[in-house]
Amino acid sequence: MAYESVIISPVSSEEAIAERERNNVLAFYVSRNATKDKVKREVELRFKVKVIKVNVENTFKGKKAYVKLAPEFKATELATNLGLL
C-alpha cells in the first residue's frame, strides 16, 4: 500500500494557539479524504509522538484536524520545531 500524506499544513490561528497551550492539542489542515485514523497514523509516524485523540471538522477553508497528544509529549515543543512559534 502506498503512503499518502493527508496533512496539508499546520493551523496557526488564535484558536489553535489557545488549544495548543491549554489542552496539548495541535491543529492541521488536512485533505478532504482524510479520516481520523489516517491523521493519527501520519502524525505519529511523521513527528514521532503518541496521539490520544483526533477530532476532524469541515470548514469553508477545508478540512481541519485537532490532534491531542499524550501528556509525555508537548504540543508547544512540536509547534516550535514546526516553526509556528
Rosetta silent file (secondary structure, phi, psi, omega in degrees, C-alpha in Angstrom):
SEQUENCE: MAYESVIISPVSSEEAIAERERNNVLAFYVSRNATKDKVKREVELRFKVKVIKVNVENTFKGKKAYVKLAPEFKATELATNLGLL
SCORE:     score description
SCORE:     0.000 S_00000001
   1 L     0.000  130.078 -179.089    0.000    0.000    0.000 S_00000001
   2 L   -76.313  144.048  178.919    1.405    3.376   -0.994 S_00000001
   3 L   -81.945  127.766 -179.901    1.813    6.040    1.660 S_00000001
   4 L  -120.104  121.390  179.811   -0.419    9.044    1.057 S_00000001
   5 L   -73.733  130.543  178.773    0.154   12.247    3.008 S_00000001
   6 L  -107.047  -17.967  179.523   -3.072   13.713    4.391 S_00000001
   7 E   -80.362  125.996  177.977   -1.597   16.690    6.290 S_00000001
   8 E   -92.822  -53.430  179.603   -1.552   19.865    4.209 S_00000001
   9 E  -164.434  159.069  174.880   -0.289   22.414    6.753 S_00000001
  10 E   -75.527  154.031  177.961   -0.440   23.336   10.433 S_00000001
  11 L   -95.632  133.283 -178.581   -3.076   25.834   11.578 S_00000001
  12 L  -124.969   41.398  178.215   -1.731   28.971   13.266 S_00000001
  13 L   -84.577  169.311  178.022   -4.898   30.829   14.276 S_00000001
  14 H   -61.517  -39.700  178.590   -5.539   32.301   17.725 S_00000001
  15 H   -61.889  -43.796 -179.369   -7.940   29.464   18.464 S_00000001
  16 H   -66.196  -37.477  178.378   -5.316   26.848   17.517 S_00000001
  17 H   -66.175  -42.338  178.544   -2.677   28.562   19.672 S_00000001
  18 H   -63.392  -42.975  177.735   -5.030   28.620   22.667 S_00000001
  19 H   -62.491  -40.700 -179.430   -5.865   24.912   22.208 S_00000001
  20 H   -62.329  -44.493 -176.957   -2.168   24.081   21.939 S_00000001
  21 H   -75.915  -38.746 -177.096   -1.332   25.866   25.187 S_00000001
  22 H   -80.313  -45.268 -167.675   -4.401   24.813   27.201 S_00000001
  23 H  -119.255    8.862 -179.907   -5.083   21.253   26.055 S_00000001
  24 L    58.866   45.054 -176.558   -1.869   19.975   24.388 S_00000001
  25 E  -118.883  135.371  173.118   -3.650   19.929   21.012 S_00000001
  26 E  -106.938  147.559  179.359   -2.216   20.614   17.546 S_00000001
  27 E  -119.357  138.480 -179.965   -4.382   21.670   14.606 S_00000001
  28 E  -135.324  144.952  164.668   -3.733   20.830   10.949 S_00000001
  29 E   -80.694  134.094 -177.597   -5.439   21.446    7.648 S_00000001
  30 E  -127.885  164.296 -179.810   -5.891   18.009    6.097 S_00000001
  31 L   -67.778  158.702 -177.722   -7.048   16.667    2.747 S_00000001
  32 L   -61.754  -28.051 -178.596  -10.750   16.115    2.102 S_00000001
  33 L   -91.997   10.012 -179.278  -10.315   12.324    2.096 S_00000001
  34 L   -73.169  138.627  174.166   -8.548   12.294    5.490 S_00000001
  35 L  -113.873  168.529  178.225  -10.020   10.150    8.239 S_00000001
  36 H   -58.907  -42.433 -179.425   -9.242   10.203   11.948 S_00000001
  37 H   -64.169  -42.447  179.443   -7.203    7.013   11.602 S_00000001
  38 H   -64.221  -42.397  179.919   -5.163    8.378    8.681 S_00000001
  39 H   -64.952  -45.628  179.690   -4.422   11.621   10.525 S_00000001
  40 H   -58.841  -48.106 -178.819   -3.431    9.763   13.703 S_00000001
  41 H   -60.776  -45.275 -177.757   -1.131    7.405   11.822 S_00000001
  42 H   -67.264  -42.049  179.596    0.580   10.201    9.887 S_00000001
  43 H   -63.337  -43.713  179.888    1.124   12.436   12.935 S_00000001
  44 H   -64.081  -41.167 -179.448    2.583    9.530   14.922 S_00000001
  45 H   -74.450  -43.649 -174.682    4.901    8.474   12.098 S_00000001
  46 H   -72.580  -40.034 -172.876    5.960   11.922   10.913 S_00000001
  47 H  -108.432   -1.114  177.137    6.510   13.593   14.295 S_00000001
  48 L    56.623   50.181  178.206    7.343   10.547   16.486 S_00000001
  49 L  -127.902  169.200  176.419    4.671   11.321   19.098 S_00000001
  50 L  -105.853  125.820 -179.053    1.783    9.413   20.689 S_00000001
  51 E   -99.958  132.158  177.773   -1.712   10.619   19.744 S_00000001
  52 E   -91.364  -43.495 -171.899   -4.580   10.168   22.193 S_00000001
  53 E  -151.275  147.543  175.743   -7.478   11.605   20.202 S_00000001
  54 E  -130.622  129.612  172.420   -8.287   13.155   16.815 S_00000001
  55 E  -116.968  136.963 -178.309  -11.267   15.377   16.014 S_00000001
  56 E  -122.552  137.287  176.675  -11.993   16.360   12.409 S_00000001
  57 E  -136.909  148.626  175.590  -14.220   19.184   11.194 S_00000001
  58 E   -95.699  130.268  177.697  -15.170   20.555    7.803 S_00000001
  59 E  -124.098  173.908  178.794  -14.804   24.308    7.395 S_00000001
  60 L   -70.066  -20.020  177.760  -15.239   26.654    4.465 S_00000001
  61 L   -87.205  -11.917 -177.959  -11.418   26.745    4.151 S_00000001
  62 E   138.308 -165.314 -178.171  -11.155   22.955    4.062 S_00000001
  63 E   -93.128  137.123 -177.481  -10.955   20.073    6.490 S_00000001
  64 E  -123.550  138.811  178.183   -9.282   20.660    9.852 S_00000001
  65 E  -120.406  132.385  174.280   -7.984   18.075   12.324 S_00000001
  66 E  -105.387  121.224 -173.199   -7.369   18.666   16.031 S_00000001
  67 E  -114.745  115.341  178.322   -4.827   16.187   17.394 S_00000001
  68 E   -90.552  125.970 -178.413   -4.495   15.681   21.162 S_00000001
  69 E   -92.155  155.776  175.220   -1.050   14.447   22.179 S_00000001
  70 L   -63.586  152.406 -175.957   -0.176   12.153   25.080 S_00000001
  71 L   -57.793  -28.028 -179.179    0.966   14.020   28.231 S_00000001
  72 L   -73.595  -10.170  177.007    4.604   12.975   27.770 S_00000001
  73 L  -113.512  136.310 -177.838    4.731   14.962   24.507 S_00000001
  74 L  -104.725  124.551  179.759    4.292   18.736   24.490 S_00000001
  75 H   -63.244  -33.701  179.858    2.381   20.375   21.646 S_00000001
  76 H   -66.224  -37.454  177.117    4.271   23.640   22.226 S_00000001
  77 H   -65.667  -43.393  179.103    7.629   21.905   21.668 S_00000001
  78 H   -65.657  -39.291  177.673    6.399   20.294   18.470 S_00000001
  79 H   -62.898  -37.960  177.063    4.972   23.639   17.293 S_00000001
  80 H   -63.116  -43.367  178.222    8.371   25.243   17.900 S_00000001
  81 H   -64.143  -30.718  178.263   10.025   22.539   15.787 S_00000001
  82 H   -81.513   -7.923  179.661    7.460   23.195   13.029 S_00000001
  83 L    83.873   22.377 -179.716    8.267   26.910   13.141 S_00000001
  84 L   -87.415  -15.701 -179.402    4.875   28.003   14.481 S_00000001
  85 L  -112.868    0.000    0.000    6.275   29.876   17.495 S_00000001
